[in-house]
Amino acid sequence: MVAKSSTEEPAFTILDPPRSVFRRKRFLLPFGVSAGIALAGAVALFASGTVVLPFQQITVVSAMMASKSVYFQDPEVRRILMANGIDVRVTDSGGSREIARDRQDRVREFDFVMPSGQAAGELIRDRFGGRVFFPFASPLVLGAFREYAEALEAEGVATKQENGQGFYYTLDMVAFVKLSLPDDGAPAKTWQQLKNKPVASRNQIVAQTPNPCDSYSGSAWMGLVAFAANKSVAPTEQDALPVAQRIRPVFEIEGLHGSGIGTTFFHPDGRTTAPVGVMYEHQYMAHQLAEVAKNGRPDDERVLLYPDTHHRTEPWLIAFSAAGERVGELVRSHPDLRQRALELGFRLDNQDSTALNELLAQRGLPEPVSSLTEGFLPKPPELETMIREVGRCPEIRVPI
Amino acid sequence: MRLPVLLLVVAVLAGCTSGTPEQTTLTVLASSELADLSSVLEDLRRDTGVELRLDYRGTVRAGEELAAGVDHDLAWLSTNRYLKLKNVDLPPSATTMLSPLVLGVKASRAGPLRGASWADIAGRAAAGELRFGMADPRVSGSGMAALIGVATAAADTGAALRSEDVTCDKLQGFLTGRAFGASGAAEVVDEYVKRQDEVDAVVTYESAVLSLNASGQLREPLEVVYPRDGIVLSDYPLMLLKPDKRAAYDRVVEWLRSPSAQRAIMERTSRRPVDPQVERTEKLREPIGTALYFPGTQEVVDTLLAAYDRAGEPGRVVFVLDHSTSMAGGRIAGLREAFATLSRAGGFDRFRVGETVVLVRFAGTVMEERSVVVRGAADLEALAGALASSGLADGTAIWSALDHAYRVVGDGTVVLMTDGENNAGMSADEFLAAWPDPPARTYAIRFGEADPVELDRVARATGGRVVDATTGSLLEAVKEIRGCR
């Protein structure tokens, strides 16, 4: 109306120009529509907790960890934490044991650290203190491309799990270690030398592993290999060194250890870099849950081998500040964060011990069976002795 | 009405603008081939405010500099393996993209090399049928990766190379094909463009070959050959050297790993994205076979470099071949077959261009000495047939024959093959008196009833040894000591 009258009467000059800008239909209509959309969007974003930045105090929390960074870098986890006023900035330590080594003595400058397993966790807590949270767990496993698992199965070294729909195998650790370390002192067999179902690879049979010196998974796997090679007994003070010397050739097959097998395995070129590698169950499950969400079906090229002497890794969240403790409490008890941990393939503590299996079933994925037999790792000082011998690496001070 | 509208405008604007990102510049010690990332880095600067100033080096050279001390804020190398070998404390590191080491071969020459192994490549190179450019392994990661690939495949243990696996030099056949070098992976490609009419191939990363094909600089396109028995994959870790640059580093890593940046890297540089969710272009979907296990010690790498430095040296080997009547039948047939194979298809061990092969045939006396300087296919063919009609005679004069060999060996090595015991010419004692300090490394291959005790004594005194071919094939025995110096 206003606009129309102004065109009819050019000389009509009652309107105050600054006021009119907002009242003109030409302005009001588009502005109203876009403001409405913006408002609706803002409301939606508020509701989801994504955009609360301008209105809430955000605490920046610094953290250091290795493979568990997948959790804190997950967009959903970041969103939930952000909605709770927390922005976690993760520094990659390379391997969990690198945290304990801490050459720059700066571990306590972080609000929290999160080594991938209990043995590394103990080292760090004993050296640096801190309050410990146990948010979740994940078994140590081998990821394998299907033809490699089938080769092991044909050799009687791995057995397909009954209800695993071909995705899960149980690995006979003693027999598997013998392939890399034959009793007669001969060199390890190559994949193409297997009699029943060889794989076209001239490489010797071994589970590729991150360096035991730096990484939790590498050191724990070495513990399991030692357990298998030592008649299913964890090496003691007396035999730690001789057992380590005996199993060292297993770790020399690979030469220079790669890092991040739990990531590269899932790359399209994963078969090239490490067709059979040591990793955590959560890395595989996260991949499969994502595959199902994306393609409606799991990736059937990659399978898991569960050692028949299992090791359940428990990442420790070790907090050095109030902000770190707040994250620890949230991760342990916030229902949305716990749910997200499941979606990322982690197992929850004993109260919710079947939650991951339920989620897998819900998403149409089979449920794996972990062995009931635990593969015992040597005590920390013995483990250190062995790691040093096998990996020829610098010493990490072990508190006595 | 006005106030709420204004407030809304302010609120919405406040929610939208997060301010322009803080501008900062980081210095980066970078592998030379990363010069192809300039347009990606321009986008990085636009989106994050972080400018990366790349200072180019060969990856191996960069590793040495990093081990010695740090000037740069970041390092971005094709791999951190050479750093690991130097036992350097690894800085925080994030993989950014992938590219395997390959052979880019002219399409017209690629036929016989499709699906080739390192042995096939080495064999053709040794025969002068494949001439390529390759970056200097003392400086460049691509050159070093090629040496490791060839040496690991040649050792054929199925495990990472150990020092004891590289005591014999199996690289020379492959290196015979090296027509030119360059200081880095980028430079070798430039050099290839200049010399494309003279050579057949270039050893470099898959990304470089694909980019070269797309560049319009080639008169004949290159085909990518992935050596099927040992891929070396580069994963381009971005490493944080100065901890106080952490915030900017994190921003760069996050950006580089975002799907859009990964796609840009793939489309503009033909490197493989590390993000599995990024759909790959057709050429980058090619499966690349099994990676070899990478050696775990610097010592092995140093041995390979020493072998590299010998490349192009003439090389001379004297074969002292028993032609006594006891060799009749299977043995002489085996010997002829071994020479035919080494001349035509011996892979890492075949006779190579530039090598001088001297054949000394003996029975009761030295019957013939024949020297072939290998310059090309015709000489190799001559060697293949050199023993085809050689006659046998009575007697076995091992020490006289060896004495003859020492007089013509020069700076080469001697390989003696015999099936019997000395019964003519010099005695062992006379021989040892004549040669108290033997002039050449000597290997002996024994089969049949030959008594190795004295041979072993002589061989060991020269640093050589006796290889027993009684159980296995003669060819395998010869291969075992080819390249041993």
Boltz contact constraints between the chains, C-beta under 6 A:
constraints:
  - contact:
      token1: [A, 22]
      token2: [B, 2]
      max_distance: 6.0
  - contact:
      token1: [A, 35]
      token2: [B, 8]
      max_distance: 6.0
  - contact:
      token1: [A, 38]
      token2: [B, 12]
      max_distance: 6.0
  - contact:
      token1: [A, 54]
      token2: [B, 14]
      max_distance: 6.0
  - contact:
      token1: [A, 54]
      token2: [B, 15]
      max_distance: 6.0
  - contact:
      token1: [A, 92]
      token2: [B, 92]
      max_distance: 6.0
  - contact:
      token1: [A, 94]
      token2: [B, 90]
      max_distance: 6.0
  - contact:
      token1: [A, 190]
      token2: [B, 158]
      max_distance: 6.0
  - contact:
      token1: [A, 201]
      token2: [B, 290]
      max_distance: 6.0
  - contact:
      token1: [A, 202]
      token2: [B, 158]
      max_distance: 6.0
  - contact:
      token1: [A, 202]
      token2: [B, 229]
      max_distance: 6.0
  - contact:
      token1: [A, 203]
      token2: [B, 158]
      max_distance: 6.0
  - contact:
      token1: [A, 204]
      token2: [B, 158]
      max_distance: 6.0
  - contact:
      token1: [A, 204]
      token2: [B, 159]
      max_distance: 6.0
  - contact:
      token1: [A, 253]
      token2: [B, 159]
      max_distance: 6.0
  - contact:
      token1: [A, 254]
      token2: [B, 293]
      max_distance: 6.0
  - contact:
      token1: [A, 255]
      token2: [B, 160]
      max_distance: 6.0
  - contact:
      token1: [A, 255]
      token2: [B, 293]
      max_distance: 6.0
  - contact:
      token1: [A, 255]
      token2: [B, 294]
      max_distance: 6.0
  - contact:
      token1: [A, 255]
      token2: [B, 295]
      max_distance: 6.0
  - contact:
      token1: [A, 255]
      token2: [B, 296]
      max_distance: 6.0
  - contact:
      token1: [A, 256]
      token2: [B, 81]
      max_distance: 6.0
  - contact:
      token1: [A, 256]
      token2: [B, 84]
      max_distance: 6.0
  - contact:
      token1: [A, 256]
      token2: [B, 294]
      max_distance: 6.0
  - contact:
      token1: [A, 256]
      token2: [B, 296]
      max_distance: 6.0
  - contact:
      token1: [A, 266]
      token2: [B, 276]
      max_distance: 6.0
  - contact:
      token1: [A, 267]
      token2: [B, 276]
      max_distance: 6.0
  - contact:
      token1: [A, 268]
      token2: [B, 276]
      max_distance: 6.0
  - contact:
      token1: [A, 272]
      token2: [B, 231]
      max_distance: 6.0
  - contact:
      token1: [A, 272]
      token2: [B, 288]
      max_distance: 6.0
  - contact:
      token1: [A, 272]
      token2: [B, 291]
      max_distance: 6.0
  - contact:
      token1: [A, 273]
      token2: [B, 233]
      max_distance: 6.0
  - contact:
      token1: [A, 273]
      token2: [B, 291]
      max_distance: 6.0
